[in-house]
Every structure is written in C-alpha cells, then in structure tokens.
Amino acid sequence: MEESKVQALHDTLSKLKRSAGLGVSSHYNFGGKCKTTEVNGQIVREDGLPTNPLYHGFVREGTYDPKASDAAKYGDGREIKRNFDDCKGLVSSSSGSEDNNDKSTQKKLKKEAKKKAKMEAKRQAKLEAKRQAKIEEKRRAKLEAKVKSAVEDEDTTTSKSEKKDKKKKKKKKTVSEETTTTEAKEEEAVEEKQSKKDSKKE
C-alpha cells in the first residue's frame, strides 16, 4: 500500500514540475506558475489551494497581480475587444476595401429584400388561389343543390300534374259517359215519340 502512495506522490510531483517538452523558457509553459513552499516536509501552495493536478492551473481570487512581470507576457486579464461593428458609424471609411464592403453588403441587403418580396408575393398568390378554389367549390355546391331541388320539385310537380291530368280525364270520361247516356236516352225518347206518332197515324 505504501508503494502505491509513493508512486501517486511521485506522479503528482512530476505533473506539477515544469514540462521540458515546451521548453523551460517557453512563452506557453505554465508548469511552474504557482508558488509553493515546503512546510513540515510537505509542499504547500502559497495561495492556499490544494496541491494536486486538479487545481494546478488555477489561482485564488484576488491573488493575481497585473503589474507583475508575467502580466506583460500573458496579458492583464482584461477583455480585449475584437468586434468593432458598433463603431461603424463613428469611424470614417477612408479605404477602398471598406467601400467595396459597403457595396457588397448593400447588394446583399437588396437581394434579401427582393427575395423576401418574391416569397411574400408567392405566398399571397397561393392564398388567393386557395380562396378562389374555396369560392368555386361553394358555387358548385350551391348549383348542385339548386339542380337537385329543381329535379325534386319537377318530380313532385310532374307527379301532381299527372294526378291532376288523371282526375281531369276521369271527369271527362264521366262527363262524356253521362252526356252519351243522356243523349242515348233522349234519342230513345225521341224514337219512342216518333214510333207513337207513326202508330197513331196508321
């Protein structure tokens, strides 16, 4: 068990040591950045953070001194502004490349506006076509309903007119039968009278 502890300690110390791969005087060698002291045979960091690889790249808040010599090397921690889009109106464009840039952005904006207008026109045309299709469908449905009702009305009127015609025909038949019977009776009566007169004359 002690051998594994010794091995772990050795690994930790080797990680804390400056790496030789990047070079001891390299600008990017952060290996020995934190200051350590030996107290009672143990290595302790001066800023109070634990001495292990997890906290090796960090420093305690407030302990960083921007006026120290390594501040000039690594920066003083302030945010560096790299995007100057908000200052476009303040700075006068004296170079031709910026003018070209302005022209290209104007072209892009015009293109986008044209494209948006075209898409909007297409969308409006589609909506209008749908609206017209709905109106046409309603008209067709109304026309079909009218035709259907007209056919039904025609059927009912034809059936009613047929019934009326039948009734009229029946009435005509009965009237014609009555007239024929009355005519026949009258003729018989006239014949009887004629026969009586003839019989009296004889």
C-alpha atoms as a printed R data frame, in Angstrom:
    type eleno elety resid chain resno        x      y       z
1   ATOM     1    CA   MET     A     1    0.000  0.000   0.000
2   ATOM     2    CA   GLU     A     2    2.839  2.363   0.804
3   ATOM     3    CA   GLU     A     3    4.447  1.774  -2.569
4   ATOM     4    CA   SER     A     4    1.230  2.873  -4.326
5   ATOM     5    CA   LYS     A     5    1.128  6.028  -2.183
6   ATOM     6    CA   VAL     A     6    4.728  6.816  -3.010
7   ATOM     7    CA   GLN     A     7    4.036  6.217  -6.690
8   ATOM     8    CA   ALA     A     8    0.985  8.556  -6.572
9   ATOM     9    CA   LEU     A     9    3.058 11.243  -4.848
10  ATOM    10    CA   HIS     A    10    5.764 10.913  -7.458
11  ATOM    11    CA   ASP     A    11    3.181 11.222 -10.272
12  ATOM    12    CA   THR     A    12    1.661 14.310  -8.657
13  ATOM    13    CA   LEU     A    13    5.028 15.967  -8.214
14  ATOM    14    CA   SER     A    14    6.020 15.190 -11.784
15  ATOM    15    CA   LYS     A    15    2.813 16.787 -13.031
16  ATOM    16    CA   LEU     A    16    3.485 19.927 -11.004
17  ATOM    17    CA   LYS     A    17    7.018 20.176 -12.343
18  ATOM    18    CA   ARG     A    18    7.654 22.353 -15.394
19  ATOM    19    CA   SER     A    19    7.383 20.316 -18.523
20  ATOM    20    CA   ALA     A    20   10.501 20.157 -20.616
21  ATOM    21    CA   GLY     A    21    8.539 19.448 -23.801
22  ATOM    22    CA   LEU     A    22    7.568 23.069 -24.393
23  ATOM    23    CA   GLY     A    23   10.878 24.369 -23.173
24  ATOM    24    CA   VAL     A    24   11.631 25.863 -19.809
25  ATOM    25    CA   SER     A    25   11.733 29.423 -21.086
26  ATOM    26    CA   SER     A    26    8.775 28.939 -23.436
27  ATOM    27    CA   HIS     A    27    6.062 31.582 -23.562
28  ATOM    28    CA   TYR     A    28    3.407 28.870 -23.223
29  ATOM    29    CA   ASN     A    29    4.958 26.898 -20.380
30  ATOM    30    CA   PHE     A    30    2.640 27.334 -17.397
31  ATOM    31    CA   GLY     A    31    4.105 24.402 -15.449
32  ATOM    32    CA   GLY     A    32    5.696 26.331 -12.562
33  ATOM    33    CA   LYS     A    33    3.245 29.190 -12.384
34  ATOM    34    CA   CYS     A    34    2.009 28.624  -8.835
35  ATOM    35    CA   LYS     A    35    4.423 29.356  -5.997
36  ATOM    36    CA   THR     A    36    4.948 26.579  -3.475
37  ATOM    37    CA   THR     A    37    6.787 26.265  -0.169
38  ATOM    38    CA   GLU     A    38    7.773 23.286   1.890
39  ATOM    39    CA   VAL     A    39    6.258 23.179   5.370
40  ATOM    40    CA   ASN     A    40    6.965 20.238   7.711
41  ATOM    41    CA   GLY     A    41    8.131 18.102   4.769
42  ATOM    42    CA   GLN     A    42    5.009 18.773   2.663
43  ATOM    43    CA   ILE     A    43    4.685 21.007  -0.363
44  ATOM    44    CA   VAL     A    44    2.048 23.703   0.204
45  ATOM    45    CA   ARG     A    45    0.884 26.361  -2.232
46  ATOM    46    CA   GLU     A    46    1.212 29.938  -1.076
47  ATOM    47    CA   ASP     A    47   -2.301 30.910  -2.276
48  ATOM    48    CA   GLY     A    48   -3.906 28.203  -0.092
49  ATOM    49    CA   LEU     A    49   -5.363 25.980  -2.838
50  ATOM    50    CA   PRO     A    50   -4.798 22.215  -2.583
51  ATOM    51    CA   THR     A    51   -1.601 20.851  -4.071
52  ATOM    52    CA   ASN     A    52   -2.934 18.466  -6.729
53  ATOM    53    CA   PRO     A    53   -3.185 18.468 -10.522
54  ATOM    54    CA   LEU     A    54   -6.856 19.475 -10.460
55  ATOM    55    CA   TYR     A    55   -6.087 22.917  -9.010
56  ATOM    56    CA   HIS     A    56   -2.707 23.302 -10.700
57  ATOM    57    CA   GLY     A    57   -3.851 25.742 -13.402
58  ATOM    58    CA   PHE     A    58   -5.848 27.979 -11.055
59  ATOM    59    CA   VAL     A    59   -5.083 30.794  -8.647
60  ATOM    60    CA   ARG     A    60   -7.168 32.090  -5.742
61  ATOM    61    CA   GLU     A    61   -9.330 35.109  -6.455
62  ATOM    62    CA   GLY     A    62   -7.590 38.397  -5.737
63  ATOM    63    CA   THR     A    63   -4.066 36.993  -5.793
64  ATOM    64    CA   TYR     A    64   -3.386 37.815  -9.469
65  ATOM    65    CA   ASP     A    65   -1.206 40.913  -9.820
66  ATOM    66    CA   PRO     A    66   -1.489 42.564 -13.268
67  ATOM    67    CA   LYS     A    67    1.626 44.657 -12.572
68  ATOM    68    CA   ALA     A    68    3.823 41.591 -12.136
69  ATOM    69    CA   SER     A    69    6.312 40.684 -14.828
70  ATOM    70    CA   ASP     A    70    4.282 37.756 -16.183
71  ATOM    71    CA   ALA     A    71    1.305 40.080 -16.774
72  ATOM    72    CA   ALA     A    72    3.132 41.635 -19.698
73  ATOM    73    CA   LYS     A    73    3.781 38.165 -21.011
74  ATOM    74    CA   TYR     A    74    0.262 36.693 -20.644
75  ATOM    75    CA   GLY     A    75   -1.923 39.787 -20.552
76  ATOM    76    CA   ASP     A    76   -3.519 41.577 -17.636
77  ATOM    77    CA   GLY     A    77   -6.836 39.704 -17.806
78  ATOM    78    CA   ARG     A    78   -8.922 42.499 -19.302
79  ATOM    79    CA   GLU     A    79  -11.282 41.622 -22.118
80  ATOM    80    CA   ILE     A    80   -9.863 42.513 -25.492
81  ATOM    81    CA   LYS     A    81  -12.355 43.986 -27.933
82  ATOM    82    CA   ARG     A    82  -12.167 42.264 -31.296
83  ATOM    83    CA   ASN     A    83  -15.513 43.199 -32.859
84  ATOM    84    CA   PHE     A    84  -15.933 46.833 -33.895
85  ATOM    85    CA   ASP     A    85  -19.317 46.582 -35.645
86  ATOM    86    CA   ASP     A    86  -20.910 49.002 -33.173
87  ATOM    87    CA   CYS     A    87  -18.325 51.678 -34.109
88  ATOM    88    CA   LYS     A    88  -19.098 51.574 -37.839
89  ATOM    89    CA   GLY     A    89  -20.785 54.997 -37.992
90  ATOM    90    CA   LEU     A    90  -18.155 56.711 -35.853
91  ATOM    91    CA   VAL     A    91  -15.139 55.864 -37.963
92  ATOM    92    CA   SER     A    92  -14.954 57.420 -41.430
93  ATOM    93    CA   SER     A    93  -14.133 54.891 -44.102
94  ATOM    94    CA   SER     A    94  -11.076 56.112 -45.958
95  ATOM    95    CA   SER     A    95  -10.017 52.854 -47.568
96  ATOM    96    CA   GLY     A    96  -11.492 51.471 -50.787
97  ATOM    97    CA   SER     A    97  -11.918 47.973 -49.362
98  ATOM    98    CA   GLU     A    98  -14.454 49.245 -46.856
99  ATOM    99    CA   ASP     A    99  -16.394 50.954 -49.658
100 ATOM   100    CA   ASN     A   100  -16.432 47.691 -51.555
101 ATOM   101    CA   ASN     A   101  -17.579 46.005 -48.394
102 ATOM   102    CA   ASP     A   102  -20.391 48.530 -48.035
103 ATOM   103    CA   LYS     A   103  -21.429 47.977 -51.638
104 ATOM   104    CA   SER     A   104  -21.420 44.230 -51.224
105 ATOM   105    CA   THR     A   105  -23.481 44.445 -48.031
106 ATOM   106    CA   GLN     A   106  -25.904 46.792 -49.778
107 ATOM   107    CA   LYS     A   107  -26.187 44.304 -52.650
108 ATOM   108    CA   LYS     A   108  -26.818 41.510 -50.181
109 ATOM   109    CA   LEU     A   109  -29.487 43.538 -48.411
110 ATOM   110    CA   LYS     A   110  -31.174 44.382 -51.723
111 ATOM   111    CA   LYS     A   111  -31.046 40.735 -52.737
112 ATOM   112    CA   GLU     A   112  -32.559 39.635 -49.434
113 ATOM   113    CA   ALA     A   113  -35.312 42.253 -49.693
114 ATOM   114    CA   LYS     A   114  -36.053 41.169 -53.263
115 ATOM   115    CA   LYS     A   115  -36.160 37.543 -52.197
116 ATOM   116    CA   LYS     A   116  -38.475 38.334 -49.286
117 ATOM   117    CA   ALA     A   117  -40.806 40.304 -51.559
118 ATOM   118    CA   LYS     A   118  -40.842 37.459 -54.068
119 ATOM   119    CA   MET     A   119  -41.598 34.888 -51.365
120 ATOM   120    CA   GLU     A   120  -44.366 37.100 -49.970
121 ATOM   121    CA   ALA     A   121  -45.873 37.507 -53.450
122 ATOM   122    CA   LYS     A   122  -45.791 33.736 -53.940
123 ATOM   123    CA   ARG     A   123  -47.438 33.209 -50.565
124 ATOM   124    CA   GLN     A   124  -50.142 35.755 -51.375
125 ATOM   125    CA   ALA     A   125  -50.738 34.103 -54.768
126 ATOM   126    CA   LYS     A   126  -51.118 30.714 -53.088
127 ATOM   127    CA   LEU     A   127  -53.554 32.139 -50.551
128 ATOM   128    CA   GLU     A   128  -55.557 33.815 -53.323
129 ATOM   129    CA   ALA     A   129  -55.651 30.566 -55.316
130 ATOM   130    CA   LYS     A   130  -56.907 28.698 -52.252
131 ATOM   131    CA   ARG     A   131  -59.509 31.378 -51.631
132 ATOM   132    CA   GLN     A   132  -60.716 31.190 -55.253
133 ATOM   133    CA   ALA     A   133  -60.841 27.385 -55.087
134 ATOM   134    CA   LYS     A   134  -62.990 27.565 -51.946
135 ATOM   135    CA   ILE     A   135  -65.345 30.095 -53.553
136 ATOM   136    CA   GLU     A   136  -65.624 27.928 -56.697
137 ATOM   137    CA   GLU     A   137  -66.332 24.863 -54.561
138 ATOM   138    CA   LYS     A   138  -69.102 26.735 -52.721
139 ATOM   139    CA   ARG     A   139  -70.617 27.897 -56.019
140 ATOM   140    CA   ARG     A   140  -70.529 24.372 -57.386
141 ATOM   141    CA   ALA     A   141  -72.152 23.005 -54.231
142 ATOM   142    CA   LYS     A   142  -74.905 25.670 -54.401
143 ATOM   143    CA   LEU     A   143  -75.517 24.919 -58.075
144 ATOM   144    CA   GLU     A   144  -75.724 21.192 -57.380
145 ATOM   145    CA   ALA     A   145  -78.134 21.839 -54.523
146 ATOM   146    CA   LYS     A   146  -80.292 24.023 -56.797
147 ATOM   147    CA   VAL     A   147  -80.301 21.391 -59.535
148 ATOM   148    CA   LYS     A   148  -81.166 18.698 -57.025
149 ATOM   149    CA   SER     A   149  -84.020 20.721 -55.550
150 ATOM   150    CA   ALA     A   150  -85.246 21.619 -59.054
151 ATOM   151    CA   VAL     A   151  -85.276 17.950 -60.020
152 ATOM   152    CA   GLU     A   152  -87.131 17.072 -56.842
153 ATOM   153    CA   ASP     A   153  -89.614 19.923 -57.419
154 ATOM   154    CA   GLU     A   154  -90.051 18.818 -61.007
155 ATOM   155    CA   ASP     A   155  -90.708 15.262 -59.892
156 ATOM   156    CA   THR     A   156  -93.269 16.426 -57.365
157 ATOM   157    CA   THR     A   157  -94.905 18.816 -59.848
158 ATOM   158    CA   THR     A   158  -94.977 16.168 -62.563
159 ATOM   159    CA   SER     A   159  -96.489 13.675 -60.167
160 ATOM   160    CA   LYS     A   160  -99.029 16.292 -59.058
161 ATOM   161    CA   SER     A   161  -99.759 17.288 -62.662
162 ATOM   162    CA   GLU     A   162 -100.123 13.641 -63.607
163 ATOM   163    CA   LYS     A   163 -102.625 13.182 -60.781
164 ATOM   164    CA   LYS     A   164 -104.496 16.286 -61.927
165 ATOM   165    CA   ASP     A   165 -104.481 15.036 -65.516
166 ATOM   166    CA   LYS     A   166 -105.809 11.668 -64.383
167 ATOM   167    CA   LYS     A   167 -108.539 13.370 -62.392
168 ATOM   168    CA   LYS     A   168 -109.422 15.563 -65.388
169 ATOM   169    CA   LYS     A   169 -109.509 12.539 -67.641
170 ATOM   170    CA   LYS     A   170 -111.749 10.719 -65.192
171 ATOM   171    CA   LYS     A   171 -114.017 13.737 -65.019
172 ATOM   172    CA   LYS     A   172 -114.093 13.982 -68.804
173 ATOM   173    CA   LYS     A   173 -114.857 10.288 -69.066
174 ATOM   174    CA   THR     A   174 -117.639 10.521 -66.533
175 ATOM   175    CA   VAL     A   175 -118.963 13.681 -68.176
176 ATOM   176    CA   SER     A   176 -118.723 12.140 -71.632
177 ATOM   177    CA   GLU     A   177 -120.358  8.969 -70.379
178 ATOM   178    CA   GLU     A   178 -123.137 10.990 -68.773
179 ATOM   179    CA   THR     A   179 -123.623 13.010 -71.950
180 ATOM   180    CA   THR     A   180 -123.643  9.884 -74.049
181 ATOM   181    CA   THR     A   181 -126.145  8.208 -71.745
182 ATOM   182    CA   THR     A   182 -128.343 11.289 -71.670
183 ATOM   183    CA   GLU     A   183 -128.054 11.629 -75.441
184 ATOM   184    CA   ALA     A   184 -128.874  7.989 -75.807
185 ATOM   185    CA   LYS     A   185 -131.892  8.392 -73.530
186 ATOM   186    CA   GLU     A   186 -133.041 11.448 -75.442
187 ATOM   187    CA   GLU     A   187 -132.676  9.634 -78.710
188 ATOM   188    CA   GLU     A   188 -134.646  6.734 -77.336
189 ATOM   189    CA   ALA     A   189 -137.319  9.103 -76.110
190 ATOM   190    CA   VAL     A   190 -137.453 10.827 -79.492
191 ATOM   191    CA   GLU     A   191 -137.685  7.465 -81.244
192 ATOM   192    CA   GLU     A   192 -140.482  6.377 -78.942
193 ATOM   193    CA   LYS     A   193 -142.385  9.531 -79.656
194 ATOM   194    CA   GLN     A   194 -141.851  9.023 -83.348
195 ATOM   195    CA   SER     A   195 -142.997  5.477 -83.139
196 ATOM   196    CA   LYS     A   196 -146.116  6.518 -81.187
197 ATOM   197    CA   LYS     A   197 -146.941  9.173 -83.749
198 ATOM   198    CA   ASP     A   198 -146.467  6.722 -86.550
199 ATOM   199    CA   SER     A   199 -148.638  4.204 -84.799
200 ATOM   200    CA   LYS     A   200 -151.408  6.784 -84.336
201 ATOM   201    CA   LYS     A   201 -151.312  7.747 -87.962
202 ATOM   202    CA   GLU     A   202 -151.780  4.246 -89.040
